[in-house]
């Protein structure tokens, strides 16, 4: 404030200081500084299951299918602060036990149709076993009250993506991709920025077109 008063005492700054001088005021907290601790080591274990199959459909082309499952058993960290490894975070916020993907590709002449279904299992609102405040019986997340249908934790969800690739001539590929075909929207998440979890990338249905031509 002293620097502002000194600046405005100079007649050359009369235009900039034509109004009242700014003052300190009391209001809502606009920001704060947090401390962070780097993770020295991470321990993850579980099971990955991957299956693929191809089928000939005769005059109707070819069909390829696949399914992949990740079943997580343990997720723990060592922050190199002398405390050793942390507890197991699997099943807690943003750390679901199950994730899965299903895909199917149908090739017919010069057209390829692709279908992808991505599934993410449910998880608790609490960040870990130490977080007893955000338990289902309290129906809160981040200390904020939740709607009744979200008391049990982060719900499971799935997304469907669809793709088409057409090759009308030898060197030309045309593509159409539809992301989030069912137009799924994010659910309310007090732990997430702006009230929803941006990592889920649930921002409605998205269309994209592509064209690729090879000159040689």
C-alpha positions in Angstrom: 0.0 0.0 0.0 2.9 2.4 0.7 4.3 1.8 -2.8 0.9 2.7 -4.3 0.7 5.9 -2.2 4.2 6.8 -3.3 3.3 6.2 -7.0 0.2 8.3 -6.8 2.0 11.2 -5.1 3.8 11.7 -8.4 1.9 14.2 -10.5 2.9 12.3 -13.6 0.6 9.5 -12.5 -2.5 11.7 -11.9 -4.5 10.0 -14.6 -3.9 6.4 -13.2 -4.6 7.6 -9.7 -7.8 9.6 -10.3 -10.0 7.3 -8.2 -9.6 6.3 -4.6 -6.6 4.3 -3.6 -7.1 0.5 -3.2 -7.5 -0.8 0.3 -7.3 -4.2 1.9 -10.6 -5.9 2.5 -11.9 -9.1 4.2 -13.7 -11.7 2.0 -13.7 -15.3 0.8 -10.4 -17.1 0.5 -9.4 -16.9 -3.2 -6.5 -19.4 -3.0 -4.0 -21.2 -0.9 -0.7 -23.0 -1.2 -0.5 -26.7 -0.6 2.6 -28.8 0.1 3.3 -31.9 -2.0 5.3 -35.1 -1.4 6.7 -37.1 -4.3 6.1 -40.8 -4.4 9.4 -42.7 -4.4 8.0 -46.1 -5.2 4.6 -47.6 -6.3 3.5 -51.1 -5.9 0.6 -52.4 -8.1 -0.5 -55.9 -8.6 -3.6 -57.8 -9.9 -4.6 -59.7 -13.0 -4.9 -58.8 -16.7 -7.0 -61.0 -18.9 -6.9 -60.5 -22.6 -8.8 -62.6 -25.2 -9.0 -62.2 -29.0 -10.9 -64.1 -31.7 -11.4 -63.8 -35.4 -14.2 -65.3 -37.5 -14.7 -65.6 -41.2 -18.3 -64.7 -42.3 -17.8 -65.9 -45.9 -19.3 -63.4 -48.4 -20.2 -61.1 -45.5 -16.5 -60.4 -44.6 -14.6 -60.9 -41.4 -15.3 -60.3 -37.7 -12.7 -59.7 -35.1 -13.6 -59.5 -31.4 -11.7 -58.9 -28.2 -12.1 -58.4 -24.5 -9.6 -57.2 -21.9 -10.1 -57.1 -18.1 -7.9 -55.5 -15.4 -8.6 -56.7 -11.9 -6.6 -54.8 -9.4 -5.6 -56.3 -6.1 -3.2 -53.8 -4.6 -2.2 -50.2 -5.1 0.2 -48.8 -2.5 2.9 -46.1 -2.3 6.1 -45.3 -0.5 6.7 -41.5 -0.2 10.3 -42.0 1.0 9.6 -40.1 4.2 10.4 -43.0 6.5 6.8 -44.1 6.9 7.1 -47.1 4.6 4.4 -48.2 2.2 0.9 -46.7 2.5 -2.3 -48.7 2.8 -4.1 -50.3 -0.1 -6.0 -47.8 -2.1 -7.8 -50.2 -4.4 -11.6 -49.7 -4.2 -11.2 -46.1 -2.9 -11.8 -42.9 -4.8 -10.7 -43.0 -8.5 -9.1 -46.4 -7.9 -11.7 -49.0 -9.0 -11.0 -52.7 -8.7 -12.3 -53.5 -12.2 -11.8 -52.0 -15.6 -12.8 -53.7 -18.9 -12.9 -53.1 -22.6 -14.8 -55.0 -25.3 -14.2 -54.4 -29.0 -15.5 -55.8 -32.3 -14.3 -55.0 -35.9 -16.4 -56.0 -38.9 -14.6 -55.8 -42.3 -16.8 -56.0 -45.4 -15.2 -55.3 -48.7 -13.7 -51.7 -48.4 -15.6 -50.8 -45.2 -14.5 -51.4 -41.6 -16.9 -50.9 -38.7 -15.4 -50.8 -35.2 -17.2 -50.9 -31.9 -15.6 -50.2 -28.5 -17.3 -50.5 -25.1 -15.3 -49.3 -22.0 -16.4 -50.2 -18.5 -15.2 -48.8 -15.2 -16.3 -50.3 -11.9 -17.5 -48.6 -8.8 -15.4 -47.2 -6.0 -15.8 -45.5 -2.6 -15.9 -41.7 -2.1 -13.3 -42.0 0.6 -9.7 -41.5 -0.4 -8.5 -44.4 1.9 -9.2 -46.4 5.0 -8.3 -43.3 7.1 -11.1 -41.3 5.5 -14.0 -42.4 7.8 -15.9 -39.1 7.3 -16.9 -39.8 3.7 -18.4 -43.3 4.4 -21.7 -44.5 2.8 -23.6 -44.1 6.1 -22.7 -40.4 6.1 -23.6 -39.9 2.5 -20.9 -37.4 1.9 -17.9 -36.9 -0.5 -15.3 -34.3 0.2 -17.3 -33.3 3.2 -20.3 -32.3 1.0 -23.7 -33.9 1.2 -24.6 -36.2 -1.7 -27.9 -37.1 -3.4 -29.4 -40.4 -2.0 -28.5 -42.3 -5.2 -24.8 -41.5 -4.8 -24.4 -42.4 -1.1 -22.9 -45.8 -1.9 -19.9 -44.4 -3.7 -18.7 -43.6 -7.2 -21.1 -45.5 -9.5 -19.8 -47.8 -12.3 -20.2 -46.5 -15.8 -19.6 -47.5 -19.4 -19.0 -45.6 -22.7 -19.6 -46.8 -26.3 -17.5 -45.6 -29.2 -18.2 -46.3 -32.8 -15.9 -45.9 -35.8 -16.3 -46.3 -39.6 -13.4 -46.4 -42.1 -14.1 -46.5 -45.8 -11.6 -46.9 -48.7 -13.4 -45.7 -51.8 -10.2 -45.8 -53.9 -6.7 -47.2 -53.5 -5.0 -44.3 -51.8 -7.9 -42.6 -50.0 -9.2 -43.4 -46.5 -12.3 -41.7 -45.1 -13.2 -42.0 -41.4 -16.1 -41.2 -39.1 -15.8 -41.6 -35.3 -18.5 -41.2 -32.8 -17.3 -41.0 -29.2 -19.7 -41.6 -26.4 -22.5 -42.8 -28.6 -25.0 -43.0 -25.7 -24.3 -39.3 -24.9 -23.4 -40.2 -21.3 -22.9 -37.2 -19.0 -20.8 -37.0 -15.8 -22.4 -37.6 -12.4 -22.0 -35.1 -9.5 -18.6 -35.5 -7.8 -17.7 -33.1 -5.0 -14.1 -34.5 -5.1 -13.7 -33.4 -8.7 -12.9 -30.0 -10.0 -16.1 -28.0 -10.8 -18.2 -30.8 -9.3 -17.3 -33.7 -11.7 -14.4 -35.9 -12.4 -12.6 -34.7 -15.5 -10.5 -37.9 -15.8 -13.7 -39.8 -16.9 -13.9 -37.5 -20.0 -17.7 -37.7 -20.1 -18.5 -34.6 -22.0 -21.3 -35.8 -24.2 -21.3 -37.2 -27.7 -18.4 -36.2 -30.0 -18.2 -36.6 -33.8 -15.0 -36.5 -35.8 -14.3 -36.8 -39.5 -11.0 -37.7 -41.1 -9.6 -38.0 -44.6 -6.2 -39.5 -45.5 -4.7 -39.6 -49.0 -1.4 -41.1 -49.9 0.3 -39.6 -53.0 3.0 -42.3 -53.2 
